Amino acid sequence: MDLAEVVEDFYDGDLHVITEYLRNSIGDQGGVVGFAPTFLPDADDTAKSLLALTTLGVQIDRAPLIRNFEGDNHFKTYELEGSPSVSVNCNVLLALLTSPHVDQYVPQIEKATRFCMQLLEFEQTVRQVGPGLRGTVHAAGFRTCQLLNVYAHGSLRNLAADVVRIDVPIIFVQLLNRALSKQRGNGSWEDSVERTSYGALPISYALKLPWPVPMRLHAEAALLKAKRYLEAHSGQWATGDYAWISKVTYKLPTNAEAYCLAAMKSPGKEQSWASQVEQLFDIDAIKMKNMANFYSHLPLLQSLSETTMAFVIHEAVMYFNRLRQVRLNVFPRDVMAVSADDYLEYIPVAWTTINAVNGFALSGDEMWEMIMISMLNYQVDEYMESVVARLDEPSSQLLGMIGTEIRHSKPLLPTNSSPQSVTFQPTVFSTSQSDSGSPPRSLAFEDVVEVLSKYIRHVKWHSALMKSPETAQLCVIQELQKFLLAHIAHNADNIKLRKHQHDRGRASVDWHDQAPHYDWVHTTGANDMSCPFSFTFFRCLSSTPGSHYLASIDQRYLAREMCLHFATLRRQYNDYGSVIRDDAEGNLNSLHFPELTDKDRQSLSSLMTVEGSGREGSLERGKDLLMKMANIERTFMQVCWEALSSSLGEAVKMKLKTFIDVTDLFGQIYVARDIASKAM
């Protein structure tokens, strides 16, 4: 609760005593204070004292606070602190925001804000502290709504736009959603009055913000239920819960009662906001309802409540707005002859919904990085099919060398790493044409090399890889190379398919020199689905610095085997949903193979020429057979997952399960709706 809301509960004489005590304490110690006059000054007590004095109408210079405690990327509690504190930085942030000279402290405000958001978005941050600190962490996080309030009144215009317009709103919706998801049916959190007060306070702070009506109603109902629980258990307010901090258990009954009183007194009312802040939380209600209706029918998401679904979709929309700002950072779309990238709207929802299904196993940072990788995977597919496929054949052959050439550039890999073959072979058994000498490099080829090099550098020098062991980095680069080469191989298969379609009308391909479907779907078809590459990247992203995410060799072996079946499954789901588009564009699909038809040696290309119900019946039978094969791959995958997951800790297991479920969800989306862009 804001200090200004409780000042009126004190007598004027008492307020005068408090004011003079704090003013003298800060003055006697050069603008900073500690827990008591003779104690070492610290940033937390200094910030709280400055906040209290500001509320009491006394303004003290913030310069000593900055001078004594500002660090490189956060504010230190003490000069020689052991670990940074999110609650301290949030209190410092509030002290700076309440200064009448707030625009003097924009660099420090941005520093504290970014640090607080970076730590608050990790649910592990809250899990690792004791129950007695959860209220401080959550309430301090939500008090950053003061930043939006100051911004709305015309200040902080030099603050980075992404902090105000993207990062802060995302943090709010994440913390509010996590708080609501843990509330029990009786209105409590863990059947504890103290923890219920910790859950109620962030909701009351969040309700100050201009949420859309459906979300506001959910939050207001949750706050009301929490207050009713607290009121019904008022006799337990001063009991307190035991907390485990630094190998000591203790409880603070006075602290517990104070939080219960604060929760009961919190109004939970929306304050008035300027239009520029209201726009940050605005969302198309009809579109949001349609999205919720679509996703709630997918098997993996049917367990999500209406409330959680509303919040994760709102969170996804915020990520989508952020994604639009970086969508052209690597791949230029003006050279791609494809339709609009509507898939961008689906990517964030896949991650936010599945993260909720799995108990919010991923942090906001982890989700954002995987949202980015997912977008780049789609863009690679677009670029390979619409730009690289148009290069002449010698250029396409040379393009297969790019991944290997970049693999050997420093600083990533040891010099004794054995490279994969620098040649590329499409998945056909016929002899490839060869060229003597180096073909001339056209401008188009140079452009392609530049774009793909930029993409590879983005992955290769990503901070997730830089913190990982060299063997883990090598695994990512090898999978990335296989991913790109598989796209080139698939392009070659597509060229061959189109040639036969052109030369023989819609007749089938001569399959004598084509790999069987089983071989194709487990190699080219699986590798260019990006699943193996994304999986190795995800493991680096979620690992602690210098460590493998999966500790043992047998775990990593099982993970690789599981991922192969999963990638094959994804290819089959993808082909099931995109069969009509693939055939129209001349892209080799699983259903082009004769094994997937009910007529001997007759492929999809010829079946598409059959008129009426005959074609539809044959096509549906082929799709049914493809789905049966996909279920076989799922069975193999689940066997591997059961063996792997039994050896993992809970946190590692839930993160991996989140990745698996997101990948599986994309397959379910493709079965329901083909979301890929189309060739123009």
N, C-alpha and C positions, 0 to 999 in steps of 0.2 A: 504494500500500500504506500502511496506517496506520503511523504512527511507532512506536506501541506494539508492533507486530509485529516490529520490527527492533532495538529497544533491547537485547534479550537477546543480540544478536550482537556487542555492544561490551563491552570490559573496563570494570570499574567505575571505574578510574582515568581512562580516556578520557572516560567520561560525566561525571565530576566536572569535568574541564577544560572541556568544552563547556558544562556548566551554569553555571559561574562566569563564563565569557566572556559568555554571553548575558545573564545577570543583571546583570553590571556594565555592559554596553553599553546596555541599556535604562534602567538606573538613571542612568547618566551623561547621557543625552539626554532626560530627562523622560518616560520611558515609551514612547518611539518610537525606531526605529533606521532606518538606511539600509543600503546595500550594505556600507559599511565605516564605522568610527568617525568619519571626517571628512566623510563623504558626506551629502548632503541626505536627511533621513528620508523614508520612503515607506510607504504602507499595506501593500504586499506583503511587504516584509522584516519590518515590524513584526508583521503577522499570523502569518507563518511562525515568527518567534522566539517569539511567545506560545504557538503550538501546540507548539513543541519543548519549551519550559519546562514547559508543562502535562503533557506526556508524561513529562518527567523529574521530575515531582512538585513543581514550583514554580508557584504561582499568582501572576500579576501582574495588577494592575487594568487593565481594558479601557477605562476612561474616557479616557485620553490618545489611544488609537486613534480613538475616536469623536470626540473634541473636535477633533483635527487633520485628520481626513480625511472626515468625514461630509458628503455633499452633499444636494441637494434630493431626488433620487430614486436615488442610488447613492453608493458610497464612491469618492472620488478617489484615484488613485495618488499624485499630488503636488497641491499647492495649485493649480498652474497647468497641469494636465494637458491634452494636446491632444485625446485621445479616451478614453472610459471603457474599462475592462478587465474582461472577464467573469472571468478567472482571479483577478484581484486581489479582486474582490467575493466570489468563492467562498471564497478563503482568509480574508477578513475574516469571512464567515459562519461558517466553521468555528471561528475563534478565539472568536467570541461564543458559539457553541453549546457549546464545551468549558469555558466559565466555570462555576464553582460557583454563580454568581449569575445564571444564564441568564435568569430571568424579569424581571430588571431591563432587559434589552435587547430586549424583544419588538418595539418599533417599528423598531429598527435591523435586527433579524433579518428581519422581514417585508419591509423595504425592500430588503435585499440579496438575499433569496430571489426576490422578484418581478423584480428587475433581472437576476439570473442566468438565470432561466427565460425572460425575455423575449428575451435574446440567444442563449441556448443552443438555443432552438427554431428559430432561423433556421439552416438548413443552410448558408446563405451565410457565416455567421460562421466556420464551420470551414473552408469552402473558401477564404476570403480570407486566412487565416493560413498561414504556412509549415508544412511537415511537422514541424519541430522544436517547434511550439507546439500541435499537435493533441492530443498526449498530455496536456498541461497542461489544455487546455480540456475535453476529455472526462472526464479523471479528476476534475477539480475539480467538474464537473457532477454526476457520480455520487457524489461525496463528500457531497452534500446528503442522502444517506440518513441521515446523522447527525441531520438535523432530525427525521426520522421516529423515530429511536431515542430522542431526547430527549423527543419528544412522547409516545411509548409509555410512558415512565417517569413520566408525570404532569405534566411541565412544559409551558410554552407554551400553556396553555389559553386565553390571551387572544389568541393568534395567529388571524388570519382563517381561518375554517373552510374556505373555498374553496381556500386555499393548501395546506393539509395534505391535505384529503380529495379534491381534484380536480386542482389544477394540478401538484403534485409527482408523483403517480402517472402523469399523462399524459406529463410530460417524460421520466420513466424509460422508459416503454414506447417512446416515439419514438426516443430515443437508442439504446436497445438494439436496436431493429428496424433502424435505419440502420446500426449497426455490423455486425450479422449479415448484412445484405443485401450488404455490400461485401466480405465474406470470399470468397476464391477456393477452388476445390476442393482445393488443396494445403494449405489451412489458413492461408494468408498474406493480407495486405493488400498488394496491388500488388507481390508478390514481393519485399518488403523486410522485413528483420528489425526495423528500427526502427519502421516503420509497423505491423508486426504486433504489436509490443508496445503501441503506442497503441490498437490495436483490441482486444487481449486485456484490458487493464486495466479499461475500462468494463464489459466483460462480467463480470469477476470481482467488481466492486463491485455490479453489478446482481443477481448471484446471492445476495447477502446478503438480498435482499428475498423476501417470501413469494409467489412466483409460482405459478400453477397448474401442475400436474405436466407437461402437454404442453409448455408454454413453457419450463419449467425444463430439461427434457430437451434441447430444441433449443439452449439457451444453454450447457449443460454440454458438449454435443458440440462446439460451436464453440470453446469455451475449450480443450478437450482437443486439438483439431486444431491450434490456434494454438501450444500448448506443444510439440507434436510437431515443428512446423515450426521453431520457435526452437531446439529441442534439436538438430535435424538440421543447423542452420546456425549453431551456436554460435561457429564461427570467424569469423563476420562481425559479431558483436555490437559490437565496438569500432570498426567501420568508420564507421558513421553515414551519413546521407543529406544531400546538399546541400539547403539551404533558401534561399529567396529572400525576404529581409526588407529593406524600405526600400532597394531597388535594390542590395542587396549579397547575394552568395551565400556561404554558409559552411556548415560542418558541425561538430557537436560530438560527437566519438567517445565521450568520457566520459559525456555525457548519454545517448547512444544505449545504451551498455552498461548504465547504471543502469536505464533503462526495461526493457531485456530481462531483467535480474535481477529487477526488481520483478514483471514479468509471470510469470516462471517461479515465483516464490515465492508468488504470489497464490493463495489456497486455493479461492476460488469456492464457498464453502459458505454455506448459509442460516443466519443467526443466529436465535435465538429472538425472537419478536415477541409483543407483547400482541395480544389479539383485535381491538382497534379498528384496528390497523394491518393485520392479516391480512384484515379485511373490505374494505379499500381495494383489494386486488388480487384478491379473490374473484370468480369468474365461474361461471355455470352451464355446466358442461362439456358437457352434452347439448345445450343450446341453442347453444353455441358450435360444436359439431360440425355441427349442422343448418344453421347459418348458413354455415359454410364449404362445406358440400356444395352449398347452393343457389347461392352466389355463384361457386364454382369452375366451374360449368357455363355461366355467362354468357360469351359470346364474348370480350368485352373483358378478362376476368380470367383466362383460361385459362393465361396465361403466368406467373402468380404461383406461386411454390413453396409447398409445404405449410407451411414455416416462416414465410415472409412472410405468408401468409394468416392464420395463427394470430395473429400479432402485430398485424396491422392490424385484425382483428376485435376483439381485446382493446382496442386503442386506441379503436375506434369505440364499444365499450360504455362506456368512460370518458367519451367525449364525450356519449353518450346520457344518462348520469347527470347530466352538467352541463346538458344541454339541458332535461331535465325540470324543473330548478330555475327556468328562465326562460320556460317555454312559455306562461305566462299573463301575461307582462309587457306585451303589446300587445293581443292579442285574447282576450276572455272566452269561454270555451267553454260556460259555463252557459246562454247564450242561443242556442246552436246546437243544432238538432235533428239531430245527426249521431252516428254511431257513434264508438267510441274512436279516438284518433289513433295508430293502430298504425304509420303511416308514419314516425313519429319514429325508430323503430329502423332504418329503411332509410337515412335521410339521412346519418348519420355514416359508415356503412359505405361508401356510394358515394364519399364524399370520401377516406377513408383508403385504400381499395383502389386507386382510380385514382391517387392521389398516389404510391403505391408503384410502380405500373406505370410511371409517368413519372419514376422516379428521385428521388422526394421533392422535386419542384419547388417545392411550396408550403410555407411555414413553418406552424408550429402556429397562429399568430395568423391568418394568411390562411385556413387551413382552418376555424377556428372561426367567423370572420365569415361565410364562405360557407355553413357549416352553419346558422347563424342565419338568413341570407337565404333559404335553401332552406325552412326551417321556416315562415318568414313567408309565403313564396309559397303553400305548402299552406294556411296559415290564411286567407289572403286568399280563396282559392278556396272554402273552407268557409264563410267569413263571407258572401261575396257570394251563394252559392247558398242558404244556410239562413236568413240574416237579411235582407239587402238585398232579396232576391227577394220577400220577404213584404210589403215596403212597398207602399202604394198607388201607382198609376201616377204621379200628380203628384209625389209625393215622390221616386220613382225618377228623374224628369226633373230635379228640382233637384239630386239627388245627383251628376249628371254635371258640375255646376259646381264641385264641391269641389276637384278637382285643380287647376283653373285659378285659383281664388281663392287657394289656398295657394301656388301658383307665384309669386305677386306679393308675398308677404310677405318682409321682409328677414330675414337678411342675404344671401340666397343669390344673387339674380340682379340684373343691371343693370336700371334702370328702362326702358331702351329695348328690352327683349326683347319680341318680338312674340308675344302669347299665341295659343294655338290656339283654335279656336272653343269658346265656352262652352256650346254646345248639344250634345246627344247624340242620335244617330240609330241605332236598331237596324239590323242588316244586312238590312233588307227594303226593297223599293221602294215600298211603300204609304205614303201620307201619314200622318205622325204626328199624333195629336190634340194640340191646343194648349189651354192654359188661360189665361184672362184674369186678371191680377192674381196675387198670391202666395198659394198655398194655405196653409192653417194648418199649422204645424209640430207634429206630434204628439210625444209623449214618445219614442216609438220612433225617430222621425226624428232627434231631438236626440241620442239615444244613439248612433245610427249615425254621425252627423257627428263626435261626440267620438272614437269608436274609430278611424275612418278618418283623422281629423286626427292622432291620436297615431301611427298607423302612418306617415303621410307625414312627420311631424316626425322620427321615428326614422331614416328614410332620408335625409331632406334635411339634417339636421344631424349626420350620421354623420361621424366623424373622417376617413374615407376620402374623403368629398366635400370637407370643409373644407380638405384639403391640396392639392386638385386645382385646375387652372385653371378659370375661370368657364365657359368653353365646355364643358369636360368635365362640370362640375356640371349645366349646362343640359341636356346630352344625357341624363343620368341622369333628371332630373326630367321631361323630355319623354317618355321611355320609361315612366316610372312612371305618368304620366297616361294614356298610351295603354293601359297594362296595366289600370288601373282602369276606364277607359271601355269597354274591350273586354269586361270582365266584365259590365258593365251591359248592353251590347249583346247579349251571349250570354244574359243573363237574359231579355231581351225576346224573343229567338228561342225560348227554352225555354217562355215563357208562350204564345207562339203555337202551338208544337208541342203543348203540353198541351191547349190549347183545342180544337184539331182532334181530338186523341185522345179528348177527352171528348164533343165534339159528334157525332163520326162513328165512335164505337167506336175501332177501331185503324186507321182509314183514313188514307191518306197526306195530307200537308199539300198545300194548293194552292200549287204551286211557282211560279206565274206572278209572284207579287210577292216571291219570295225570291231573294236573290243566288245565282248559280251556285256550285257547290262550289268551283271554282277560286278565285273571288273571296273567298268566305267563309274558306277555309282559309289564304289568304295575308293576311287582315286580322284579323277578329275571332278566328278559330280560332288563328292564330299569336300574336297579341299577348297573349291571355289565358293563354298557356302560360308567361309570365314570362321566357322565354329572352332576348328583346332587352333587357329591363330589367336582368336579372341580369348580362348580358354587359357592359353599360356600367358597372354598379356594380363588377364585378370588375376592370375596367381601371383604375378610380380606386383601388381598394383596393391593387392591385399596383404602382402607379406611384410614382415618387419625388416628394417634395413639390414642387409647382409645375410639374410636367411632365406632358405627355400620355404615356400608356403606349405608344401608337402614334404615332410622331413625325410622320409625313407625312400629308398629306391623302389621297393615294391609298391608303395603308395603312388609314386609317380608313374610306374608301369601300369597299374590299374587305371589311373586317371587317363592315361593316353589311350588305353584300350576302350574305356568307356566313351571317350570323346570321339573316337572313330565311328562307333555305332551311332552315337548321337548326331554326328555330322551327316552320316548316311540317312538317318531318319529325317533330318531337316531337309535334305535334298528331296526326299520322296514327298514330304509334305508340301514343299515349295512347288514341285512339279505337278502335284495334284491340283493346287489352286491356280497355277499359271498356264495350264496346258493350252487353252485357246489362244492366249496372247503369244506364247512361245511358238506355236505352229504358224500363226499369222506373221510373226517376225522372222521365222526361220531359225529359231534357237533350239538346239537339240535338247529334248525333254525326255525323261524316262519313258514316257508313253510313246515315243517314236520307235522304241526298240521292239522287235517282233515278239520277244518273250512276254511283253505286257499286253498283247492283243489275243483275241480268241480265234484268230484265223492264222493258219500256218504261213509264216514268212510275210505277213502283211502288217505294215506299220501304221502309225497314226496318220501319216501323210496321205496314205491311200484311203483310210477310213473316213477322213474328213471330206472326201469327195462323194461319199454315199449320202443320198438324200434322205431326209425325214427321220422317222423313228429308228430306222436301221442303223444310221450313224450314231444317234444318241445312245442306243442300246449298247452298241459295240464299245463306244467311248466310256460309258458308265461301267461296263464290265471290266475294262482295262483299269479304270480308276479304283474300282473295288479291289482288284488284284494288287495294285500298287499299295493300297492301304494295308492289305494283309502283309506284304513284305515289310512295310514300315513298322507294323506291330511286332514282327519277328525281331527287327533291329531294336525296338524298345525293350523287348524281353532280355536280349543280350546286354543292353545298356543297364537295365535295372539289376541284373546279376552282378555286374561290375560295381555299380553304385553301392549295393548292399555290402559287398566285401570291403569296399573302400571306406564307406562311412562308419563302419563298425570300429575302425582304427583311429578315428578323428575325434578331436575335442569338439564340444558343442558349438563354439563360436566359428571355428573353421568349417565345420560341417554345414552350418546354416548359411554361411557365405557361399559355399560351393553349391548348395541346393538352390540358392537364389539365382545364381548364374544359370544353372541347369533349367530352372523353371522359366526364366526369361526367354531362353533359347527355345524351349518347348512352346511357350506362349506365342512366339512369332510363327511357329508352325501352325498352331491353332488359328491364328489370325489369317494365315494364308489359305487355310481350308475354307474359312468363312468369307474371305474377301482378298482379292489380289491387290496388294497395296503398292507394288513396284511401279516405277514410272515406265511409260511405254515409248517405244521408238516412234519418231515422227516421220 
